[in-house]
Amino acid sequence: MAEPSPAAEFPAQPTAIVTGAASPRGIGRATAHRLARDGWAVAVVDLGQDASEAVAREVAEQHGVPTLGLGVDITDRDAAFAAVERVDRELPQLVGLVNNAGVSSPVPFLEVTPEEWRRVFEVNVHGTFHMTQAAAAVMASHHLGRIVNVSSVSAERGGGVYGRAAYSGAKAALLGIARTLARELGPHGITANSVAPGSIDTDIMGGTLSEARKAELVSDLLVGRIGTVDDVAAVINFLLSREGGYVTGATYDVNGGLHIA
Ligand SMILES: NC(=O)c1ccc[n+]([C@@H]2O[C@H](COP(=O)([O-])OP(=O)(O)OC[C@H]3O[C@@H](n4cnc5c(N)ncnc54)[C@H](O)[C@@H]3O)[C@@H](O)[C@H]2O)c1
C-alpha cells in the first residue's frame, strides 16, 4: 500500500455523479437536489435519457448549478466508462460518486431464478464496480474523491420487507467493497463509505405505503416515523462534503433506530 498523504484542496465547485437519480420519489433525486443546494454540480445517471435529463434540468433550475443528465445502464461497462468520461469533460472537477442505483428482488430464496439472482447482482454490485472504477481513476488523478455506496439495512439484518437473499447479499457486498476501497484508495485522497437506509418511503418498497403498513413499520422504530428520502440525502451529503473528509470505511445506519428498537 502506498504511503497515505493528505487529500488535495476541495475545489470551489465540485461535481458529483449520482446513479439512479431519475426516480421521481427516490433517494437519488433527493440526493442530487441536496448536493446542488450546497453548490455541487451534479450528473444525474439513470436508465432513461429523458428522465435523467428532466431531473438534471430541474436541479439546474432550482439551484443554479451546472448539471448533466445521462441515460446509462450501469451494468454496461463501456457505457459507464463513457458516462464518467463525459462528466469529466463537461462538468467541473469530479469529486463525488454516489452509487445509489439499485434493484430489489423480494422473491423467496426457494423460488428465485438464476436470472433474477444475477440481475440483482448485476445492477447493485457490478454496476457499482464499473462506475466506481471509472470515477476513482479520475478522482485519483486529482488526489481527491468521495465515494458513497447506498447499501441497506437488509445487508446487516437479512432481507425483510423489500429484499431477500439476492438483494441482501448484493447490498452486503457493497459494504465490503466500500471498506476495501477506503483502504486501497485512501492513499489517493479518496474516502469510501456506505449508508444503510432502513424503511424509507419510496417506490422500491412497493409504492406509496398504506397507513396501516406504515404504522406496522413505525412500531419497530425509535423515532416514531418512517424515513424520508431527505433523511438519507442529508447523510450522503455530509459524507461527500469537505467536512466529511475524516470519515472513511464507515457504514452509516439511517434507519430510525431499528437496530436497537
Ligand atoms: N427505499 C428504501 O426503503 C431503501 C432502503 C434501503 C436501501 N435502499 C437503496 O437505496 C437506493 C435507492 O432506492 P430508492 O428507493 O430511491 O429506489 P428507486 O427504485 O426509486 O430508484 C432506483 C433507481 O435506480 C435506477 N436503476 C436501476 N437499474 C439501473 C441500471 N442498470 N442503470 C442505471 N440506473 C438503474 C432505476 O431506474 C431507479 O431510478 C437503492 O440502491 C436501494 O436499494 C432503499
The ligand as a Tripos MOL2 file, in Angstrom:
@<TRIPOS>MOLECULE
LIG
   44    48     1     0     0
SMALL
NO_CHARGES

@<TRIPOS>ATOM
      1 N1        -36.3310    2.8770   -0.2370 N.am      1 LIG1
      2 C1        -35.8360    2.1930    0.7540 C.2       1 LIG1
      3 O1        -36.5040    1.9210    1.7510 O.2       1 LIG1
      4 C2        -34.4210    1.7120    0.6900 C.ar      1 LIG1
      5 C3        -33.9040    1.0860    1.8220 C.ar      1 LIG1
      6 C4        -32.5960    0.6430    1.7890 C.ar      1 LIG1
      7 C5        -31.8210    0.8250    0.6560 C.ar      1 LIG1
      8 N2        -32.3430    1.4250   -0.4430 N.ar      1 LIG1
      9 C6        -31.4810    1.5720   -1.5950 C.3       1 LIG1
     10 O2        -31.4340    2.9420   -1.9580 O.3       1 LIG1
     11 C7        -31.2350    3.0690   -3.3610 C.3       1 LIG1
     12 C8        -32.3180    3.9670   -3.9310 C.3       1 LIG1
     13 O3        -33.5470    3.4280   -3.5670 O.3       1 LIG1
     14 P1        -34.9370    4.0970   -3.9950 P.3       1 LIG1
     15 O4        -35.9220    3.6450   -3.0060 O.co2     1 LIG1
     16 O5        -34.7540    5.5290   -4.2860 O.co2     1 LIG1
     17 O6        -35.1860    3.2690   -5.3550 O.3       1 LIG1
     18 P2        -35.8620    3.6460   -6.7390 P.3       1 LIG1
     19 O7        -36.3190    2.3640   -7.3400 O.co2     1 LIG1
     20 O8        -36.8460    4.7460   -6.5750 O.co2     1 LIG1
     21 O9        -34.6120    4.1920   -7.5670 O.3       1 LIG1
     22 C9        -33.6230    3.3440   -8.0630 C.3       1 LIG1
     23 C10       -33.1640    3.8950   -9.3910 C.3       1 LIG1
     24 O10       -32.1200    3.0580   -9.9150 O.3       1 LIG1
     25 C11       -32.2650    3.0390  -11.3180 C.3       1 LIG1
     26 N3        -31.6230    1.8840  -11.9290 N.ar      1 LIG1
     27 C12       -31.9830    0.5820  -11.8260 C.ar      1 LIG1
     28 N4        -31.1780   -0.1770  -12.5920 N.ar      1 LIG1
     29 C13       -30.2870    0.6590  -13.1750 C.ar      1 LIG1
     30 C14       -29.2120    0.4680  -14.0950 C.ar      1 LIG1
     31 N5        -28.9130   -0.7480  -14.5650 N.pl3     1 LIG1
     32 N6        -28.5070    1.5460  -14.5100 N.ar      1 LIG1
     33 C15       -28.8290    2.7970  -14.0560 C.ar      1 LIG1
     34 N7        -29.8310    3.0340  -13.1810 N.ar      1 LIG1
     35 C16       -30.5520    1.9830  -12.7600 C.ar      1 LIG1
     36 C17       -33.7880    2.9750  -11.5240 C.3       1 LIG1
     37 O11       -34.1450    3.3450  -12.8470 O.3       1 LIG1
     38 C18       -34.2790    3.9280  -10.4450 C.3       1 LIG1
     39 O12       -34.4480    5.2420  -10.9430 O.3       1 LIG1
     40 C19       -31.2700    1.6460   -3.9290 C.3       1 LIG1
     41 O13       -29.9560    1.1810   -4.1070 O.3       1 LIG1
     42 C20       -31.9800    0.8770   -2.8450 C.3       1 LIG1
     43 O14       -31.6170   -0.4900   -2.8610 O.3       1 LIG1
     44 C21       -33.6280    1.8780   -0.4440 C.ar      1 LIG1
@<TRIPOS>BOND
     1     1     2 1
     2     2     3 2
     3     2     4 1
     4     4     5 ar
     5     4    44 ar
     6     5     6 ar
     7     6     7 ar
     8     7     8 ar
     9     8     9 1
    10     8    44 ar
    11     9    10 1
    12     9    42 1
    13    10    11 1
    14    11    12 1
    15    11    40 1
    16    12    13 1
    17    13    14 1
    18    14    15 2
    19    14    16 1
    20    14    17 1
    21    17    18 1
    22    18    19 2
    23    18    20 1
    24    18    21 1
    25    21    22 1
    26    22    23 1
    27    23    24 1
    28    23    38 1
    29    24    25 1
    30    25    26 1
    31    25    36 1
    32    26    27 ar
    33    26    35 ar
    34    27    28 ar
    35    28    29 ar
    36    29    30 ar
    37    29    35 ar
    38    30    31 1
    39    30    32 ar
    40    32    33 ar
    41    33    34 ar
    42    34    35 ar
    43    36    37 1
    44    36    38 1
    45    38    39 1
    46    40    41 1
    47    40    42 1
    48    42    43 1
@<TRIPOS>SUBSTRUCTURE
     1 LIG1         1 GROUP 0 **** ****
